[in-house]
Amino acid sequence: MNPDIKQALQDIVGAQNFTDALVDLVTYSYDASEYHHRPEAAVWAETTQQVSAILQLACAYKIPVTPRGAGTGLSGVTVPLLGGIVLDLSKMNRILRISIEDRLVVVQPGVVYAALDEALKPYGFFYPPDPASSRVATLGGNVATNAGGMKGAKYGTTRDYVLALEVVLADGTILRPGVGVMKCSSGYDLVRLFVGSEGTLGVVTEITLKINPRPRAVSTCTAFFDDLKGAGQAVAEIMQSGIIPSALEILDDQCILCLNQALNLNLTPAAALLVAETDGYTREEVDYQMSKVLEAFRHHQAKEIRQADAPEQAEPLWAARRAIYGAVAHLYPHIIVEDVTVPISQVVAMLEGIQALRERYQVVIPVLGHIGDGNLHPYLTYDGADPAQKELIKKVEAELSALAIRLGGTLTGEHGIGIGKARFMELEHDAGEMRLMNGLKRLLDPENILNPGKMGLEA
Ligand SMILES: Cc1cc2nc3c(=O)[nH]c(=O)nc-3n(C[C@H](O)[C@H](O)[C@H](O)COP(=O)(O)OP(=O)(O)OC[C@H]3O[C@@H](n4cnc5c(N)ncnc54)[C@H](O)[C@@H]3O)c2cc1C
């Protein structure tokens, strides 16, 4: 890095918050995906004013800046594809305000989901969109990817909870779109423009989030199905029964095999395992909802139905679901975690399409899904040392994405486009939409310094 720019960055954040050490640059070249590219330097910002000064400098010298939370992105969203500076927000990690009366919290972007959850527990409140990475992922990263989680079907995703933001634009301007109230119809919805923008439009430095009263009662159950269609029909029946489960997850036959092979879980071989949870404010309410789930399971020939009301009893029922990523990663070191989402009525068609891809290309694709909201995570496994396998898996990925779009779905329900899905953007977004997205990017970041090379936008 040019010594004058290095000095200017150190003047802004202090020498202790600047690094160009090789070990750090290698670390910052990765996220949780298979992509990587090394930056020239990384800085930890501690204040909004520092973020603004860093961006003014980067804008003047046309240096790429990639904002970063915990680096758990699954589609290369945080990889500094064109080098430049990684702007690490993890030190801006204070919860600034909890207002139960106003039903909101104000946080800095580096606050980890789990820390906010702990802070809200004594008040009997919670912030619902909980990604499986909640122990490490930051709320800034959650906002920038519009993160979801297991409770998406009932509670929605990050987008549904962000009331206001403080954002620093590429030229250093500080904006405060949105307001900390439950309703607002004032002007264009600039808050939503930044949610899910993957750090390409601005750097989020403060977040105001809506919170909910924490449910007081929970019930959990699991069931195995010999027939995928039967599992799909059970889900359809649950969704039409007048209740919304707080979680409804599916693990397919190859997930069950992986769990048995990697962890000796000794699960019954089956076409699918469903895990369902109902929650509410009274035991009666929760039991009523669970009775609808159990009814649907029985109608569709589920076997080994197990149910638990107390959290300690529910823990073993969640074991397979919680362990699946580790089990697949243990057996297959190279995985592309897909994130296609289709209308709930098309989930079985999507699962059957994935089975057909497995057979046609002879690849192992275990599928975990938030079936209650149509969001599936096929794990595309391959041997990264074999160029032919790498090419093959890219072909499988392209067919999978095209199928999701044909079924009326989207490329990504919660992980974002990043690098991985950039080549498929035009499958989902027509020329008019792409023109508008490119125009917005040019308007807010004319020098294209913010996380460039992502989302299939013009270079
Ligand atoms: C095991 C595992 C399980 C996962 N489960 C889920 C899940 O259930 N649901 C889900 O949605 N995701 C999941 N993810 C993906 C990932 O955790 C989410 O995308 C998460 O929101 C990323 O947060 P992060 O702090 O790691 O952000 P990073 O990965 O560091 O960044 C993600 C994106 O946000 C941008 N960004 C970060 N901070 C800011 C900021 N302050 N301002 C502007 N842009 C910013 C980055 O530039 C990048 O584009 C999982 C990942 C793993 C590894």
The ligand as an SDF file (V2000), in Angstrom:
LIG
                    3D

 53 58  0  0  0  0  0  0  0  0999 V2000
  -22.5590  -22.1580    9.8700 C   0  0  0  0  0  0  0  0  0  0  0  0
  -23.2720  -20.9750    9.2490 C   0  0  0  0  0  0  0  0  0  0  0  0
  -24.6480  -20.8620    9.4030 C   0  0  0  0  0  0  0  0  0  0  0  0
  -25.3260  -19.7810    8.8130 C   0  0  0  0  0  0  0  0  0  0  0  0
  -26.6700  -19.6860    8.9870 N   0  0  0  0  0  0  0  0  0  0  0  0
  -27.3370  -18.6370    8.4720 C   0  0  0  0  0  0  0  0  0  0  0  0
  -28.7590  -18.5050    8.6540 C   0  0  0  0  0  0  0  0  0  0  0  0
  -29.4060  -19.3290    9.2930 O   0  0  0  0  0  0  0  0  0  0  0  0
  -29.3690  -17.4250    8.1120 N   0  0  0  0  0  0  0  0  0  0  0  0
  -28.6700  -16.4710    7.4190 C   0  0  0  0  0  0  0  0  0  0  0  0
  -29.2850  -15.5100    6.9640 O   0  0  0  0  0  0  0  0  0  0  0  0
  -27.3510  -16.5840    7.2210 N   0  0  0  0  0  0  0  0  0  0  0  0
  -26.6520  -17.6150    7.7230 C   0  0  0  0  0  0  0  0  0  0  0  0
  -25.3040  -17.7210    7.5320 N   0  0  0  0  0  0  0  0  0  0  0  0
  -24.6030  -16.7060    6.7250 C   0  0  0  0  0  0  0  0  0  0  0  0
  -24.0450  -15.5020    7.5320 C   0  0  0  0  0  0  0  0  0  0  0  0
  -23.8480  -15.8400    8.8820 O   0  0  0  0  0  0  0  0  0  0  0  0
  -24.9760  -14.3090    7.3980 C   0  0  0  0  0  0  0  0  0  0  0  0
  -24.9430  -13.8400    6.0540 O   0  0  0  0  0  0  0  0  0  0  0  0
  -24.6420  -13.1280    8.3410 C   0  0  0  0  0  0  0  0  0  0  0  0
  -25.6580  -12.1560    8.2070 O   0  0  0  0  0  0  0  0  0  0  0  0
  -23.2980  -12.4960    8.0620 C   0  0  0  0  0  0  0  0  0  0  0  0
  -22.9180  -11.7080    9.1770 O   0  0  0  0  0  0  0  0  0  0  0  0
  -21.3910  -11.3180    9.4090 P   0  0  0  0  0  0  0  0  0  0  0  0
  -21.3000  -10.4380   10.6000 O   0  0  0  0  0  0  0  0  0  0  0  0
  -20.5440  -12.5210    9.4160 O   0  0  0  0  0  0  0  0  0  0  0  0
  -21.1250  -10.4400    8.1110 O   0  0  0  0  0  0  0  0  0  0  0  0
  -19.9710  -10.5830    7.0400 P   0  0  0  0  0  0  0  0  0  0  0  0
  -19.9420  -11.9650    6.4710 O   0  0  0  0  0  0  0  0  0  0  0  0
  -18.7150  -10.0450    7.5810 O   0  0  0  0  0  0  0  0  0  0  0  0
  -20.5380   -9.5950    5.9240 O   0  0  0  0  0  0  0  0  0  0  0  0
  -21.6730   -9.9280    5.1880 C   0  0  0  0  0  0  0  0  0  0  0  0
  -22.0030   -8.7850    4.2160 C   0  0  0  0  0  0  0  0  0  0  0  0
  -22.3580   -7.6500    4.9710 O   0  0  0  0  0  0  0  0  0  0  0  0
  -21.5310   -6.5360    4.6640 C   0  0  0  0  0  0  0  0  0  0  0  0
  -21.3820   -5.8130    5.9230 N   0  0  0  0  0  0  0  0  0  0  0  0
  -20.9810   -6.2820    7.1240 C   0  0  0  0  0  0  0  0  0  0  0  0
  -21.0570   -5.3170    8.0480 N   0  0  0  0  0  0  0  0  0  0  0  0
  -21.5190   -4.2050    7.4140 C   0  0  0  0  0  0  0  0  0  0  0  0
  -21.8140   -2.8770    7.8290 C   0  0  0  0  0  0  0  0  0  0  0  0
  -21.6670   -2.4790    9.0810 N   0  0  0  0  0  0  0  0  0  0  0  0
  -22.2550   -2.0000    6.8830 N   0  0  0  0  0  0  0  0  0  0  0  0
  -22.4500   -2.3800    5.6000 C   0  0  0  0  0  0  0  0  0  0  0  0
  -22.1730   -3.6100    5.1600 N   0  0  0  0  0  0  0  0  0  0  0  0
  -21.7330   -4.5250    6.0640 C   0  0  0  0  0  0  0  0  0  0  0  0
  -20.2650   -7.1340    4.1120 C   0  0  0  0  0  0  0  0  0  0  0  0
  -19.5910   -6.2540    3.2270 O   0  0  0  0  0  0  0  0  0  0  0  0
  -20.8330   -8.3240    3.3510 C   0  0  0  0  0  0  0  0  0  0  0  0
  -21.3350   -7.9110    2.1140 O   0  0  0  0  0  0  0  0  0  0  0  0
  -24.5950  -18.7920    8.0900 C   0  0  0  0  0  0  0  0  0  0  0  0
  -23.2050  -18.9010    7.9690 C   0  0  0  0  0  0  0  0  0  0  0  0
  -22.5480  -19.9820    8.5310 C   0  0  0  0  0  0  0  0  0  0  0  0
  -21.0590  -20.0630    8.3720 C   0  0  0  0  0  0  0  0  0  0  0  0
  1  2  1  0
  2  3  1  0
  2 52  2  0
  3  4  2  0
  4  5  1  0
  4 50  1  0
  5  6  2  0
  6  7  1  0
  6 13  1  0
  7  8  2  0
  7  9  1  0
  9 10  1  0
 10 11  2  0
 10 12  1  0
 12 13  2  0
 13 14  1  0
 14 15  1  0
 14 50  1  0
 15 16  1  0
 16 17  1  0
 16 18  1  0
 18 19  1  0
 18 20  1  0
 20 21  1  0
 20 22  1  0
 22 23  1  0
 23 24  1  0
 24 25  2  0
 24 26  1  0
 24 27  1  0
 27 28  1  0
 28 29  2  0
 28 30  1  0
 28 31  1  0
 31 32  1  0
 32 33  1  0
 33 34  1  0
 33 48  1  0
 34 35  1  0
 35 36  1  0
 35 46  1  0
 36 37  1  0
 36 45  1  0
 37 38  2  0
 38 39  1  0
 39 40  1  0
 39 45  2  0
 40 41  1  0
 40 42  2  0
 42 43  1  0
 43 44  2  0
 44 45  1  0
 46 47  1  0
 46 48  1  0
 48 49  1  0
 50 51  2  0
 51 52  1  0
 52 53  1  0
M  END
$$$$
